[in-house]
Amino acid sequence: MSAIWKTISSISRFNTPMLRWRRPTLPDELIIAGRRVPVVATRRPTARGVRLRASAVNGRIEISLPPRGGDEIGAALLKTHRDWLEAQVAKWPRAIAFAPGAVIPIDGNPVRIDWSVDHPRTPAQAGDVLRVGGPLHLLPGRIERWLKARALADLEPATRRLAAQLGRPLARVSVGDASSRWGSCAGARSGEGARIAYSWRLILAPAWVRFAIVAHEAAHLVHQDHSPAFHALNRQLDPRAAEAKRWLARHGAALHWVGRA
């Protein structure tokens, strides 16, 4: 047995190339349900395992990995959960680009983009039509900036009104494009006043849904948690808070697809 082993070992070592195990490479994208879907893998210091998620908001497959390893499990999950991924992606909203003739929601109502090079460059809404001019390649940016300005013009006065009603200082109100939350409140305990930020995409939702987020963040000026006292104040400021939460759970993901190419 010893002689046989040595012979095999000698052949493997000197006459054949060494075989090395290669870690599976996760793909950058997949074709799922007829759509080209990015695959994003992220290592998380606190992760103990591998998690697979189909994000309807971000429009991508997300794989959470531990600090080391997990690539082979992630690659296997993509294969064994292919049917599940197909079903999830098939339910995703479709992108609505800021383009001539496109219909986008504003205040929860459908509005058609009417572009002409001869129209004024500043967007102007008249009923269910949004007229805008200027170079076509600048159209998406121009509409997005207009929507952001309109969102801030609506959200800031409402927020300051509730802050004054609650007797709480408010330093700043801003809008951004966060994908994980519709609003956030920071610095409520500071003497300089809180900073409240909203997603500009709330301007796409009905006004009563938008106000529900304002009431939620205003309640955080008093309670920096989600305790029973917070929810009681939230309901006091907006009796439709629960209804708005259900609306966003059903329609919120689609708002993140408005303006995507």
N, C-alpha and C positions, 0 to 999 in steps of 0.2 A: 504494500500500500504506500510505503514511504517513497519507493522509487517512482511509482506511477504519479504521485502528487508532485514530485520535483520536476518530472518531465512536463506535466501540464503547466506548472508554474513557470518553467523556463520558456516554453512556447509563448505563453501569455505575455511575459515580460519583454522578450527580445524580438519576437517575430510578428507581433500584432500590435496595433495602436491601442493605447489605453482608452477605455470608454469612460467618459465623464457624465455624471448626472447633470442635466440642465434644468434650472428652475423654469416652470411654465411662464410664458410671457402673457400678461393680460392684454387683450386687444384695446386699441384706442377708440374703436367704434364698432357697432354691429348693425346689420340690417334687420330690423324687427318690425313686423306688421307693416311692411312696405315703407318704413321710415329709417333714415340714417340716424342712429342714436349714439351719442358719445358715451364712452365708458370711462368713469373717473374713479380711480382707486386712491384712497387716502389712508395714511397710517395715523393711528390715534394712540397717544401714549397710554391711555387708560383702557383701551380695547383689550378684551380677553379672548375674543374669537373673531370670526369673519362674518360680516353681515352684508346682505344683498338687498338693495332698495331700488325701486323704479320710481323716480321723482317726477311726478306730473307737473310740478311747478317749474323745476329747472330743465325738464326735458332731457334727462340723462339717466343712465344706469349708474348707481353709486355703490361702490364696494368699500366697506370699512375694514381695514386690516390692523392687526396688532403691531406693536413696534417692530417686531421681527417675524419673518416668515409669513405664511398664510396665502402666498401666491397660488400654490397648487390647489388649495381649497377654493379660492376665489374662481380660478379657471374652471374647476369642476362644477361649482354652483351655476356658472353661466350656461353650462351644458345641461345639467340635470333639471334646471328650472326654466328651460327655454319656453315651454308651453305657458308657464305662469307669466313670464316676461311678455310674451306675445299678447296675452289677454290684457295685461296692464297697459301696455303701450297703445293697444287698439282703443282704449278708453280716453287717451290723452286728448286735450283740446287741439285744434288746428291753429297754426300761426295765422295772424292777420297783420300783414305788413302795412305800414303807412305808405300807401300807394294810391294813385288816382282811381277812383271808383270803389275803393275798399269801404266797407261799412264797419265802423268801430262803435263801441258803447261809450257814451258820455252821460253821466248822471243816470246810468242804467237804461238809456234810450238809444236805439240805433241811429247813427249819424253817418251820412255818406261823405267821403272826401271828394270835393270838387276842385280839382287842380287845373289851372291854366296859367301859362307863362304870363298872360296879361292881367291876371288877378293881382290885387295887392299882396305883398309878400307876408304881411302879418295875418295869421289865420283869423277868420271871423265866422262865428256860427250864426246861422239864420235858420231856426227851426231844426229840421233834420238834415241840414246841409252844412258842411264845414268848408268854406271857400278859402283857398290859399294859392299864392302864385310864387314866382321866382323860379330859379333853376331847378329842374326835376331832381337832380342828385342831392340837393339840399333839403328836399321835402321831408324825409323822415326826422331829421334833427330839428327842423323848424316846428313840426307838429308836436314832437315830444317836449320841447322847451315850452311851448304854449300850454300844453296840458299840465306840466309841472307848475307853471306860474298860476294857472287857474286853481290847481289843487291847493297851493299855499294860500291863495287869496280867500279860499273857502274855509280851510282848516284852521288857519291862525286866529281869525276873529272868534270862531266858535270855541276854540281852546282857551283863549284869554277871557272870554265871557264866563266860562265855567270856573276857571281859576279864580277870578274875582268873586264869583258867587261863593266859592269855598274859602275865600280869604287866604289863598296860598300864593306865594311869589312865583312868577314864571319868567325865566330869563330869555328863553329862545324857543321858537317853533320853526321846524325845518321839514323839508321833504327829501326823500332819497328813493332808492329802488331796492330795498332789502327783500330777499325772497323768503326769509324765515318768519317774519312777523309783519303785521300791518302797522304797528305803532310801538314806540318804546319811550320810557320815561326814566331819566337819569338825573341825579343830583337833587332829588326832592328834599333830602335832609339838610342840604346846604343852605346857608343864610342868603346866598346870592340868587336863589331861585332855581327851579328845575329846567331841564332841557328836554323838550318833547319832539320826537321825530316821527314822521309818518311816511308810508309808501305813497308816492304820487299817484299810484294806480287806483287809489281810492276814489279819485275823481271819475273813474269809469263806472263805479258802482252807484246804485241809487243813493240819494241824499240821506235817507234814514239809516242806511247801513253805514255810511260815512260818519254820521253823528254818533253811532254806537261806539265806534273806535275812539272818537274824541271823548266820550263819556268814560270809557274804560281807562284811558290814559289820565284823565282828570281825576278819577278816583284814586289813582296811584299817587297823586299829590298828597293824599291824606294817609293812605295805607300802601306801603311799599311791599305788599305781598298779595296773595290770593286767599286771604282769610275770609270767614263768614262776614266779618265787618266790611271788608272790601266789597264783596258781592252785594251786600245790602245797600251800600252807598251807590254802587254801579247801577242797580235796579232803580234806585231813587232818582238818579240823574237821567236814566233812560229805561223806561219800562219795556222797550223792545229789544233789550240787549240779547236775550236768548234767541230771539227770532233772527236777529242780525248774524249771530254766530252760526246758526243753521244755514243761512243764505250763503255766507262765505265758505262754509264747508262744502257746499254744493257747487258754487259758481266761482269761488276765489281763484282756483288754479287757472281758469280761462283768462282771467285778467292779466296774468303774467305772460300770456302768449300774444297780447296785443302789442303791435310794434315790432314783432320779430319777423325777420326776413323768411 
